[in-house]
Amino acid sequence: MKRLSMTLMAFLLLVPIARADEGMWFLMFIERLNQRDMQKLGLQLTAQEIYSINNNSLKDAIVQ
């Protein structure tokens, strides 16, 4: 029993803590949600270049 609990304790200590910092955002809300955070991480596009309802933007790109 002691061996089982030690193994379980070691497993729990070695498992990394889950952190959800990614996912899907609505493109129309990208400017007010996370543009600053993404630019801190290295994004060089503006919110208008990613999604613009009236102008050409990344949303219009053809992806194969």
Backbone as a chain_set.jsonl record, in Angstrom:
{"seq": "MKRLSMTLMAFLLLVPIARADEGMWFLMFIERLNQRDMQKLGLQLTAQEIYSINNNSLKDAIVQ", "coords": {"N": [[0.824, -1.197, 0.0], [1.955, 1.21, 0.779], [3.871, 1.508, -1.173], [2.304, 1.827, -3.457], [0.987, 4.242, -2.9], [3.208, 5.951, -2.819], [4.099, 5.772, -5.464], [1.888, 6.833, -6.799], [1.931, 9.426, -5.727], [4.412, 10.353, -6.726], [3.856, 10.301, -9.456], [1.83, 12.252, -9.647], [3.248, 14.522, -8.932], [5.026, 14.775, -11.019], [3.542, 15.227, -13.273], [2.8, 17.738, -15.537], [1.263, 20.905, -14.853], [-1.859, 21.663, -16.148], [-2.662, 24.214, -18.42], [-4.766, 26.278, -19.994], [-4.286, 28.302, -22.555], [-4.923, 28.933, -25.037], [-6.888, 28.632, -27.994], [-9.996, 29.029, -29.74], [-11.033, 32.102, -31.068], [-13.578, 34.516, -31.684], [-13.315, 36.053, -34.73], [-14.25, 38.614, -35.269], [-14.072, 39.889, -32.843], [-11.416, 40.087, -32.242], [-9.799, 42.321, -32.018], [-10.395, 43.62, -29.587], [-10.05, 41.588, -27.765], [-7.534, 40.022, -27.646], [-5.358, 41.137, -29.021], [-3.178, 42.696, -28.126], [-1.853, 40.894, -26.424], [-1.092, 38.913, -28.259], [0.639, 40.372, -29.891], [2.682, 40.895, -28.105], [3.726, 38.372, -27.97], [4.862, 38.138, -30.449], [3.413, 38.526, -32.816], [3.005, 40.168, -35.887], [1.014, 41.299, -37.341], [-1.78, 43.516, -37.66], [-5.003, 43.884, -36.06], [-6.859, 44.639, -37.968], [-5.643, 43.698, -40.288], [-5.897, 41.002, -39.941], [-8.677, 40.467, -39.632], [-11.168, 42.029, -41.334], [-14.249, 43.23, -42.008], [-15.187, 44.628, -44.242], [-13.02, 45.044, -45.952], [-10.227, 43.538, -47.76], [-8.598, 40.897, -46.096], [-6.803, 38.672, -43.878], [-8.692, 36.72, -43.451], [-9.784, 36.255, -45.904], [-7.982, 34.725, -47.266], [-6.895, 31.959, -49.229], [-6.679, 28.74, -48.211], [-4.983, 25.735, -48.477]], "CA": [[0.0, 0.0, 0.0], [2.853, 2.358, 0.845], [4.522, 1.615, -2.475], [1.302, 2.354, -4.374], [0.779, 5.66, -2.623], [4.42, 6.669, -3.215], [4.081, 5.822, -6.919], [0.852, 7.794, -7.161], [2.426, 10.755, -5.35], [5.464, 10.713, -7.682], [3.197, 10.571, -10.733], [1.132, 13.527, -9.549], [4.232, 15.597, -8.874], [5.733, 14.88, -12.286], [2.614, 15.632, -14.325], [2.749, 19.207, -15.613], [-0.02, 21.539, -14.577], [-2.531, 22.047, -17.393], [-3.004, 25.625, -18.504], [-5.377, 26.549, -21.298], [-4.025, 29.674, -22.954], [-5.11, 28.985, -26.462], [-8.22, 28.229, -28.375], [-10.588, 29.755, -30.857], [-11.673, 33.368, -30.748], [-14.347, 35.079, -32.777], [-12.445, 36.999, -35.432], [-14.769, 39.975, -35.199], [-13.732, 40.449, -31.54], [-9.982, 39.908, -32.009], [-9.154, 43.592, -31.665], [-10.548, 43.956, -28.167], [-9.789, 40.452, -26.892], [-6.181, 39.537, -27.396], [-4.372, 41.651, -29.967], [-1.97, 43.113, -27.401], [-1.148, 39.701, -25.965], [-0.466, 38.245, -29.4], [1.768, 41.178, -30.351], [3.772, 40.661, -27.15], [4.295, 37.069, -28.3], [5.567, 38.215, -31.713], [2.557, 38.748, -33.977], [3.32, 41.429, -36.546], [-0.177, 41.774, -38.042], [-2.757, 44.25, -36.86], [-6.317, 43.248, -36.043], [-7.493, 44.932, -39.257], [-5.047, 42.82, -41.297], [-6.396, 39.651, -39.697], [-10.115, 40.42, -39.93], [-11.86, 43.262, -41.676], [-15.48, 42.786, -42.66], [-15.404, 45.326, -45.51], [-11.807, 45.081, -46.771], [-9.487, 42.289, -47.844], [-7.799, 40.605, -44.904], [-6.343, 37.279, -43.787], [-9.862, 35.846, -43.511], [-10.07, 35.987, -47.308], [-6.912, 33.917, -47.839], [-7.233, 30.591, -49.622], [-5.781, 27.799, -47.533], [-5.145, 24.394, -49.035]], "C": [[0.87, 1.263, 0.0], [3.522, 2.606, -0.508], [3.559, 2.226, -3.506], [1.085, 3.848, -4.152], [2.01, 6.492, -2.982], [4.487, 6.813, -4.746], [3.056, 6.851, -7.411], [1.299, 9.229, -6.859], [3.5, 11.231, -6.328], [4.857, 11.052, -9.038], [2.521, 11.933, -10.714], [2.097, 14.716, -9.516], [4.933, 15.819, -10.212], [4.838, 15.314, -13.44], [2.564, 17.157, -14.365], [1.335, 19.721, -15.371], [-0.621, 22.012, -15.895], [-2.93, 23.513, -17.332], [-3.535, 25.908, -19.905], [-5.197, 28.021, -21.639], [-4.192, 29.827, -24.465], [-6.521, 28.531, -26.777], [-8.713, 29.049, -29.542], [-11.259, 31.02, -30.351], [-12.533, 33.762, -31.938], [-13.501, 36.16, -33.427], [-12.944, 38.432, -35.334], [-14.431, 40.655, -33.868], [-12.234, 40.404, -31.243], [-9.3, 41.191, -31.553], [-9.26, 43.877, -30.168], [-10.214, 42.799, -27.232], [-8.311, 40.219, -26.6], [-5.127, 40.06, -28.352], [-3.077, 42.04, -29.257], [-1.159, 41.909, -26.933], [-0.43, 39.0, -27.109], [0.717, 39.048, -29.924], [2.947, 41.06, -29.386], [4.479, 39.345, -27.448], [4.933, 37.025, -29.686], [4.712, 38.401, -32.95], [2.845, 40.117, -34.574], [2.139, 41.995, -37.328], [-1.061, 42.573, -37.097], [-4.084, 43.493, -36.908], [-7.052, 43.476, -37.354], [-6.926, 44.056, -40.376], [-5.507, 41.375, -41.131], [-7.86, 39.539, -40.088], [-10.657, 41.814, -40.154], [-13.082, 42.874, -42.488], [-15.666, 43.412, -44.036], [-14.207, 45.306, -46.449], [-11.173, 43.696, -46.839], [-8.641, 42.122, -46.598], [-7.433, 39.123, -44.925], [-7.519, 36.302, -43.862], [-10.219, 35.469, -44.946], [-9.023, 35.113, -47.982], [-7.428, 32.516, -48.171], [-6.202, 29.667, -49.002], [-6.048, 26.407, -48.081], [-4.83, 23.367, -47.996]], "O": [[0.569, 2.245, -0.679], [3.713, 3.747, -0.929], [3.965, 3.048, -4.327], [1.008, 4.621, -5.107], [1.864, 7.637, -3.412], [4.887, 7.86, -5.255], [3.33, 7.634, -8.32], [1.064, 10.136, -7.658], [3.498, 12.398, -6.718], [5.301, 11.992, -9.697], [2.634, 12.69, -11.678], [1.779, 15.792, -10.022], [5.382, 16.928, -10.503], [5.34, 15.729, -14.485], [2.313, 17.797, -13.344], [0.349, 19.042, -15.657], [0.049, 22.692, -16.672], [-3.464, 23.989, -16.33], [-2.803, 25.781, -20.887], [-5.875, 28.884, -21.08], [-3.653, 30.752, -25.074], [-7.252, 28.092, -25.89], [-7.93, 29.688, -30.245], [-11.96, 31.009, -29.339], [-12.243, 33.381, -33.072], [-13.026, 37.075, -32.755], [-12.143, 39.367, -35.317], [-14.499, 41.881, -33.775], [-11.824, 40.656, -30.11], [-8.335, 41.15, -30.789], [-8.293, 44.332, -29.557], [-10.104, 43.003, -26.023], [-7.892, 40.219, -25.443], [-4.067, 39.444, -28.469], [-1.99, 41.737, -29.749], [0.068, 41.901, -27.03], [0.704, 38.547, -26.953], [1.708, 38.461, -30.361], [4.099, 41.121, -29.817], [5.679, 39.211, -27.212], [5.489, 35.997, -30.072], [5.253, 38.431, -34.055], [2.92, 41.112, -33.852], [2.255, 43.068, -37.919], [-1.082, 42.334, -35.89], [-4.255, 42.572, -37.707], [-7.79, 42.602, -37.809], [-7.646, 43.708, -41.312], [-5.502, 40.61, -42.096], [-8.242, 38.611, -40.802], [-10.608, 42.668, -39.268], [-12.958, 42.255, -43.545], [-16.251, 42.781, -44.917], [-14.375, 45.533, -47.648], [-11.531, 42.797, -46.078], [-8.042, 43.078, -46.105], [-7.729, 38.415, -45.887], [-7.344, 35.164, -44.3], [-10.89, 34.462, -45.172], [-9.165, 34.789, -49.161], [-8.286, 31.971, -47.477], [-5.002, 29.801, -49.243], [-7.193, 25.957, -48.14], [-4.907, 22.169, -48.269]]}, "num_chains": 1, "name": "protein.A"}
